[in-house]
Amino acid sequence: MMRTSFWAGMAAMLLASMTLTATPAAAQSQYWQCAPFARMISGIQLFGRAADWWAQAAGKYQRGQTPKVGSVLSFRAFRAMPAGHVATVSEVVDARTVKLTHANWSIINGRRGQVERDVTAVDVSEAGDWSKVRVWWGPSRGLGMTAYPTNGFIYAAAEAAKAMMATGAEMVKSDD
């Protein structure tokens, strides 16, 4: 089991390194879905719809309500987002604010499927437990109005998460 996880992590890091160090034009021309992108940069080896990641992580990865760099924020499916969403935490700003790196969220230059790096997400839950968040929305150049329901954070192995986040590339950085 340890050997399989190690090689899966190494393969993910290699793919991330090759993809994220591509020229900016090449990186922007690719259409990304959130789940494969989150898997690639976090090292968390879950598959299928983003909405299913939380349940799939049970017994395989630690889960919780505290953001950590390299963890994946799991968004619940709901009417406006039936497939859910996943996004990797690239920075913890404070107890209720993080920066996310994710794909296929905002419409950028008239297209979906783009990567956004270090965009703001704010915990707007009443209990401060990250069960509802507002996320940067590119077209409005600010936090979106929707409070998205979330499950919590799926934690990657510490070494893999650090290596993945360190492969920083030329991606869209939307909230400067």
Sequence and secondary structure as in RCSB ss.txt:
>XXXX:A:sequence
MMRTSFWAGMAAMLLASMTLTATPAAAQSQYWQCAPFARMISGIQLFGRAADWWAQAAGKYQRGQTPKVGSVLSF
RAFRAMPAGHVATVSEVVDARTVKLTHANWSIINGRRGQVERDVTAVDVSEAGDWSKVRVWWGPSRGLGMTAYPT
NGFIYAAAEAAKAMMATGAEMVKSDD
>XXXX:A:secstr
 HHHHHHHHHHHHHHHHHHHTS HHHHHHS   HHHHHHHHH     S GGGHHHHHTTTS EESS  TT EEEE
  BTTBTT EEEEEEEEEETTEEEEEEES S BTTBSS EEEEEEEEE  TTSSSSEEEEEEGGGTEE S  EEE
EEEE   HHHHHHHHTT  S B    
